[in-house]
């Protein structure tokens, strides 16, 4: 199955199981200024997870495009992207652990066709100090469903990622317990940081095993929560069954919810047996076009082509949702994505504009499933090409100026000067300097902020002087 088939099969499977397919939320949250983008499938559904009644009922499903700008520096490896789709389903006070676990397992094995021998799962080990027991219920359900498929189903005793790095996975183990830093969901990111009044609870993460050859030994022994490469998380089931009280303790919720999110790109990668998400049907055509335009191979220019493909895909969807390049908030992130893509394209020999060749490829990948992409295709291309034209002139001047620092150290004051004089973004100056082997001062950010404040002070002084002015004739 390609990614298109996986997305549509998932929605059809959940709909057949009593879920209502709801429209995706826009990438820019409505009525929520706490975050720039929708970074998960549940973000727009939080009011209903907090207790409000959803007009579509208690069983919901969708495929939600997401942007996580905080992952920008991780893009270039085989699994991180700033833009991705999250397959989601929710039970709002309806079914709970048994049905959810069986539902997702059935989808992965019977519909996507994943080998259950390559699937591993984790559950919450419990927190006695807070009166929260180990999630033996979820672990037991998992052991049962694996056993029904004739797969080893041993329950391991690992309490943290550090433990796993030391012991790895022992023969027969399939289900693992981890602490509140790994297998607990709250808006605060961990059990200790759970906000007062918020629903929260244990989660059960699902991983695909690509084999021992993919494990980087620098990360220790392979286990599901390891960052070593052998295992890739493909889905997370959150069982919202607690609420934190003002005294810091937890109580059981009367109405328990399920919040599931599965990475479409990662599930698609697992379905073709590749740990490289850029080889799936939603990303490989972009890579292939880059190979055609540059005359270079993906194998030789892997990181650069991954970053360009990811950033242009994200910027395309942002433009579809009405974001335009600017120096503020969402527009700034969009501009940063585009400018990084242009800078890396230049390093691949693309000295001429290329957005007009790449963006239509991206739009065509999504036009059939997202009508809004097809409807805005020409406008999106025009918006991105205009930004490319504008920045290419800035880029050329900035790179010439930056080259003068080779053999020396780039300070925060230098970074400010490149920004102020050449319009060269500070992040791009630092990234490009490091790529060129130019040393970057450790305190560059503080020095940049100081130079920026000095300029603002001069501007305020000039404004006051201008206000006093000369007498009118």
WOHUJO-V244012 format. One record per backbone hydrogen bond with DSSP energy under -1.0 kcal/mol. NH is the residue of the N-H (numbers start at 0). CO is the residue of the C=O. If there is no record, write none. Layout:
((NH CO) (NH CO))
This chain:
((5 1) (6 2) (7 3) (8 4) (9 5) (10 6) (11 7) (12 8) (13 9) (14 10) (15 11) (16 12) (17 14) (18 13) (19 58) (21 60) (37 26) (44 41) (47 44) (48 44) (49 45) (51 46) (56 53) (59 89) (60 19) (61 87) (63 85) (65 83) (66 37) (67 81) (70 67) (71 68) (73 70) (76 73) (83 65) (85 63) (86 261) (87 61) (88 259) (89 59) (90 257) (91 57) (92 90) (92 255) (99 95) (100 96) (101 97) (102 98) (103 99) (104 100) (105 101) (106 102) (107 103) (108 104) (109 105) (110 106) (111 106) (113 107) (117 114) (118 115) (119 206) (120 173) (121 204) (122 175) (124 177) (126 131) (129 126) (130 127) (131 126) (134 123) (135 133) (138 134) (139 135) (140 136) (141 137) (142 138) (143 139) (144 140) (145 141) (146 142) (147 143) (149 146) (150 145) (153 171) (155 174) (163 159) (164 160) (165 161) (166 162) (167 163) (172 169) (173 153) (174 153) (175 120) (177 122) (181 178) (182 178) (184 200) (188 185) (193 190) (196 243) (197 194) (199 241) (200 184) (202 182) (203 236) (205 234) (206 119) (207 231) (208 117) (209 229) (213 210) (214 211) (215 227) (218 215) (219 216) (220 164) (225 222) (231 207) (233 205) (234 205) (235 260) (236 203) (237 258) (238 201) (239 256) (240 199) (240 238) (241 199) (242 250) (243 197) (244 248) (247 244) (250 242) (252 240) (256 239) (257 90) (258 237) (259 88) (260 235) (261 86) (263 84) (266 262) (267 263) (268 264) (269 265) (270 266) (272 269) (273 268) (276 77) (278 275) (279 276) (282 279) (283 279) (286 282) (287 283) (288 284) (289 285) (290 286) (291 287) (292 288) (293 289) (294 290) (300 296) (304 300) (305 301) (306 302) (307 303) (308 304) (309 305) (310 306) (311 307) (312 308) (313 309) (314 310) (315 311) (316 312) (317 313) (318 314) (319 315) (320 316) (321 318) (322 317) (325 330) (330 327) (331 327) (332 328) (333 329) (334 330) (335 331) (336 332) (337 333) (338 334) (339 335) (340 336) (341 337) (342 338) (343 339) (344 340) (345 341) (346 342) (348 345) (349 344) (350 348) (356 353) (357 353) (358 354) (361 357) (362 358) (363 359) (364 360) (366 362) (369 365) (372 369) (373 369) (374 370) (375 371) (379 375) (380 376) (381 377) (382 378) (383 379) (384 380) (385 381) (386 382) (387 383) (388 384) (389 385) (390 386) (391 387) (394 390) (395 391) (396 392) (397 393) (398 394) (399 395) (400 396) (401 397) (402 398) (404 401) (405 402) (407 404) (409 438) (414 410) (415 411) (416 412) (417 413) (418 414) (419 415) (420 416) (421 417) (422 418) (423 417) (428 424) (429 425) (430 426) (431 427) (432 428) (433 429) (434 430) (435 431) (437 432) (438 407) (440 409) (443 440) (446 442) (447 443) (448 444) (449 445) (450 446) (451 447) (452 448) (453 449) (454 450) (455 451) (456 452) (457 453) (458 454) (459 455) (460 456) (461 457) (462 458) (463 459) (464 460) (465 461) (466 462) (467 463) (468 464))
